[in-house]
Amino acid sequence: MANVTFFECSDKVIPSALLLLPLLELCQQQDVDTSKVLNGSKLAYYDLLKSDINISFDQLAVCCHNSLNLLPHNDFSFQIGQQFFNQYNSDIKTAIVNARNLTHVFKLLRCFSNEFFPVCKFSEFNSEQQRHFVIDVGIKHCPERVERFFYETLISIVCHFIDWRFPEIDITIQLPFKAPKHLEYYHTFIKHPVIFDKPLLLISIKSEQLDIPAKDSSTILRRQAFYKLTKKQKLNSLLTVLARHIACKPNTTLETAAAHLSMSPATLKRKLQAHNTSFKYEKDQVLKNVTLFHLMQTSASNQTISEKLAINDLTNFRRLLKRLTGKTPNQLRLAK
């Protein structure tokens, strides 16, 4: 069995300063009682002030859910994203801010995505003229409002970074939900095209813009930060490790995936249930992301896509797609 390490939703591996402390600060500015935000998380406000403690995803999700019920406006995810690089200094932020270009940024994210924004996972794809990132749940499935909060925060982080370090570059964002009631906040905080009601959360950038140099980047700071990152243990979430395994071996089963993670099938099944998901759902998500991306963003044939999914029969490919999306390949291509 392979020796694969990962963390789970109850493990305290997320720095409180990454999202929770900025969230508490916003709540204080809105005269919201921080004890109500922390209710149910087993966290004490004054303990958080003493040192940069780590918290679990479960604790973070509880606080985010409470905040959504307490704050009078729906823009705090965007505000946190705007302030992300100004608060909580970390090695991955230093490395990204001082990256030579976006190609270098993407290499850093490929290696250290969990250091950057662990609550979401990134899948990278290429088309003829663009680089794409499919964004998905990274640690645990939560109520829709909480997941949208994390997605909006990430989008705000990405857009603010592009506007700051690469102001001449445009990106396109597709979102897998309908335009929300607080649409005005998207217009206020996001200066790039946003398309709602798409099948994937997709961030796209033209390939020709990837090597545009960043201004005023520091080689010394970048190398120092990168050296520190390489000395840290690379620890990804259970769902991220599982998704990568499925992407590499699309025909994997619960039994082979469990063996890859050095546990029994029953243990993997139980752990996934604790993350509000199942092996079948996670596998379907990976296959669906690959299929939808290539059908809607490239000119790949059904044969080419089915080979990527380790499916030898086109009839089985069409049947799988119909089960995952309710549509045929041609219907999805027409929806580009």
C-alpha positions in Angstrom: 0.0 0.0 0.0 1.2 3.5 -0.7 2.0 5.8 2.2 -0.3 8.7 1.4 -0.8 11.4 4.1 -3.8 13.7 4.2 -5.9 15.7 6.7 -9.6 15.5 7.4 -12.3 18.1 8.2 -11.8 17.7 12.0 -8.0 18.1 12.0 -6.7 21.5 13.2 -4.5 22.4 10.3 -6.0 25.7 9.0 -4.4 28.9 10.4 -7.0 30.9 12.2 -5.6 34.1 10.6 -6.3 32.8 7.1 -10.1 33.4 7.1 -11.5 33.3 10.6 -9.7 36.4 12.1 -10.6 38.6 9.1 -14.2 37.4 9.4 -14.3 38.2 13.1 -12.8 41.7 12.4 -15.6 42.4 9.9 -18.2 41.3 12.3 -16.8 43.6 15.0 -17.0 46.5 12.5 -20.7 45.7 12.0 -21.2 45.6 15.8 -21.9 41.8 15.7 -21.1 40.0 18.9 -18.1 37.7 18.1 -19.3 35.2 20.7 -22.3 34.6 18.4 -20.0 34.0 15.4 -18.0 31.5 17.4 -21.0 29.8 18.9 -20.8 26.0 18.4 -17.2 26.0 17.2 -15.6 25.4 20.7 -13.4 28.4 20.0 -12.9 31.3 22.4 -12.2 34.8 21.1 -9.5 35.7 23.5 -7.6 32.4 22.8 -7.6 33.4 19.1 -5.9 36.7 20.0 -3.1 35.1 22.1 -1.4 33.4 19.2 -1.9 32.2 15.6 -3.6 28.9 16.5 -4.8 26.4 13.9 -8.4 25.4 13.6 -10.3 22.7 11.8 -12.4 23.1 8.8 -15.4 22.1 10.8 -14.8 25.0 13.2 -14.3 27.4 10.3 -17.5 26.3 8.6 -19.6 26.7 11.8 -18.3 30.3 12.1 -19.0 31.1 8.5 -22.5 29.7 8.8 -23.1 31.8 11.9 -21.8 34.9 10.1 -24.1 34.5 7.2 -27.0 34.6 9.6 -25.7 37.5 11.6 -24.1 40.0 9.1 -26.6 42.5 7.6 -24.9 42.5 4.1 -23.7 39.8 1.7 -20.4 41.5 0.7 -18.1 40.2 3.4 -16.7 37.4 1.3 -15.6 39.9 -1.2 -14.1 42.2 1.4 -12.1 39.3 2.9 -10.9 38.5 -0.6 -9.8 42.1 -1.2 -7.8 42.2 2.0 -6.3 38.7 1.7 -2.8 39.8 0.6 -2.8 42.6 3.1 -3.5 40.4 6.1 -1.8 37.3 7.5 1.6 37.1 5.9 2.7 33.6 4.9 5.4 32.0 2.8 3.0 31.1 0.0 1.6 34.6 -0.3 5.2 36.0 -0.3 6.1 33.6 -3.1 3.0 34.4 -5.2 3.3 38.2 -4.8 6.9 38.0 -6.0 6.4 35.5 -8.8 7.9 36.4 -12.1 4.7 35.9 -14.1 1.4 33.9 -14.0 3.1 30.8 -15.3 5.2 30.9 -12.2 2.2 31.6 -10.0 0.4 28.5 -11.4 3.5 26.3 -10.7 3.4 27.5 -7.1 -0.3 26.8 -6.8 0.2 23.3 -8.3 2.7 22.5 -5.6 1.3 24.4 -2.6 -2.4 25.0 -3.3 -3.2 23.7 0.2 -1.0 26.4 1.8 -2.8 29.1 -0.3 -6.6 28.4 0.0 -7.2 24.9 1.3 -11.0 25.0 1.4 -11.1 24.7 -2.4 -9.3 22.4 -4.7 -8.0 23.3 -8.1 -7.9 21.2 -11.3 -5.9 22.6 -14.2 -6.8 22.2 -17.9 -5.5 23.6 -21.2 -7.3 24.4 -24.4 -5.9 25.7 -27.6 -5.5 29.3 -26.5 -6.3 29.4 -22.8 -5.4 28.0 -19.4 -8.3 27.0 -17.2 -8.8 26.1 -13.5 -11.9 24.2 -12.4 -12.6 25.0 -8.7 -14.4 22.5 -6.5 -15.1 21.7 -2.8 -11.7 21.1 -1.2 -12.3 19.6 2.3 -15.9 18.9 3.1 -19.3 19.4 1.5 -21.3 22.2 3.3 -24.6 23.9 3.0 -24.8 25.8 -0.3 -24.5 29.3 1.3 -21.3 28.3 3.0 -19.8 26.8 -0.1 -20.8 29.9 -2.1 -19.1 32.1 0.6 -15.8 30.2 0.1 -16.1 30.4 -3.7 -16.8 34.1 -3.6 -13.9 34.7 -1.3 -11.6 32.8 -3.6 -12.9 34.7 -6.7 -12.3 38.0 -4.9 -8.8 37.0 -4.0 -7.9 36.0 -7.5 -9.4 39.1 -9.1 -7.7 41.5 -6.6 -4.4 39.8 -7.2 -4.7 40.0 -11.0 -5.7 43.7 -10.8 -2.8 44.5 -8.4 0.1 42.5 -9.9 -1.0 42.1 -13.5 -3.5 45.0 -14.3 -3.2 44.5 -18.0 -4.5 41.0 -17.9 -8.2 39.9 -18.1 -9.7 36.7 -16.9 -13.1 35.2 -17.4 -15.1 33.5 -14.6 -17.9 31.0 -14.9 -20.0 30.1 -11.9 -22.2 27.0 -11.3 -25.1 28.9 -9.7 -27.7 31.5 -10.8 -27.0 35.2 -10.4 -27.6 36.0 -6.6 -29.7 38.7 -5.1 -26.5 40.5 -4.1 -25.4 40.8 -7.7 -24.4 44.4 -7.1 -21.4 43.3 -5.0 -20.1 41.3 -8.0 -20.2 44.5 -10.0 -18.5 46.5 -7.2 -15.7 44.1 -6.4 -15.2 42.0 -9.5 -13.9 43.9 -12.6 -13.7 40.9 -14.8 -16.4 39.1 -16.9 -18.6 36.8 -14.7 -21.0 34.3 -16.3 -23.6 32.7 -14.1 -25.5 29.4 -14.4 -22.7 27.4 -16.0 -22.0 23.7 -15.2 -18.5 24.4 -13.7 -16.8 27.0 -11.6 -14.1 27.9 -14.2 -11.5 30.6 -14.2 -9.9 31.1 -17.6 -7.0 33.2 -18.9 -5.4 33.6 -22.4 -2.3 31.5 -22.8 -0.5 34.5 -24.4 -0.8 36.5 -21.1 0.8 33.9 -18.9 4.3 35.1 -19.3 3.7 38.8 -18.9 6.2 39.9 -16.3 5.1 41.2 -12.9 6.3 44.6 -11.9 8.6 45.1 -8.8 8.9 41.4 -7.8 11.7 40.5 -5.5 13.8 37.5 -6.4 15.3 37.3 -2.9 11.9 37.3 -1.1 10.5 34.8 -3.6 13.4 32.3 -3.2 13.4 32.6 0.6 9.7 31.9 0.7 10.0 29.0 -1.8 12.8 27.5 0.3 10.7 27.6 3.4 7.7 26.0 1.6 9.8 23.1 0.4 10.8 22.3 4.0 7.1 22.0 5.1 5.2 18.8 4.9 2.9 18.8 1.9 -0.4 17.9 3.4 -3.6 17.9 1.3 -7.2 17.2 2.3 -8.7 13.7 1.9 -11.0 14.9 -0.9 -8.1 16.5 -2.8 -5.9 13.4 -2.5 -8.8 11.2 -3.6 -9.7 13.4 -6.6 -6.1 13.4 -7.8 -6.0 9.6 -7.6 -9.3 9.3 -9.5 -8.0 11.8 -12.2 -4.9 9.6 -12.7 -6.9 6.4 -12.6 -10.4 7.0 -13.8 -11.4 3.4 -13.6 -10.4 3.1 -9.9 -12.9 1.5 -7.5 -13.6 2.0 -3.8 -11.3 -0.9 -3.0 -8.3 0.3 -5.1 -8.8 3.9 -3.9 -8.8 2.7 -0.3 -5.6 0.6 -0.9 -4.0 3.8 -2.3 -4.9 5.6 0.9 -3.7 2.7 3.1 -7.0 1.9 4.6 -9.9 -0.6 4.2 -12.8 0.2 2.0 -15.1 0.4 5.0 -12.8 3.0 6.6 -12.7 5.1 3.5 -16.5 4.9 3.2 -16.9 6.0 6.8 -14.4 8.9 6.4 -16.2 10.1 3.3 -19.5 10.0 5.1 -18.0 12.3 7.7 -17.2 14.7 4.9 -20.9 14.6 3.7 -20.0 12.7 0.6 -19.3 9.2 -0.9 -16.8 7.5 -3.2 -19.4 7.4 -6.0 -20.1 11.1 -5.8 -16.5 12.1 -5.7 -15.6 9.9 -8.6 -18.6 11.2 -10.6 -17.5 14.8 -9.9 -14.0 14.2 -11.3 -15.4 12.4 -14.4 -18.0 15.1 -14.9 -15.5 17.9 -14.6 -13.2 16.4 -17.2 -16.0 15.6 -19.6 -17.8 19.0 -19.3 -14.5 20.9 -19.7 -13.5 19.1 -22.9 -17.0 19.2 -24.4 -17.6 22.8 -23.7 -14.1 24.4 -23.9 -12.3 22.3 -26.5 -12.9 20.6 -29.8 -12.1 17.2 -28.5 -14.0 14.3 -30.0 -16.2 11.9 -28.0 -13.5 9.2 -28.6 -10.7 11.4 -27.2 -12.7 12.3 -24.1 -13.8 8.7 -23.5 -10.1 7.6 -23.7 -9.2 10.2 -21.0 -11.9 8.6 -18.8 -10.6 5.1 -19.5 -13.8 4.2 -21.3 -13.4 2.0 -24.4 -17.0 2.0 -25.7 -18.6 5.2 -26.9 -22.0 3.9 -26.0 -20.9 3.6 -22.4 -19.4 7.2 -22.6 -22.8 8.6 -23.7 -24.6 6.6 -21.1 -22.2 7.9 -18.4 -22.7 11.5 -19.6 -26.4 11.2 -19.6 -26.3 9.9 -16.0 -24.0 12.7 -14.8 -25.6 15.7 -16.6 -28.9 14.6 -18.1 -27.7 15.7 -21.5 -26.0 14.2 -24.6 -22.6 15.3 -25.9 -24.1 17.3 -28.7 -26.5 19.1 -26.3 -23.5 20.2 -24.2 -21.5 21.3 -27.2 -24.4 23.5 -28.3 -24.4 25.0 -24.8 -20.9 26.5 -25.2 
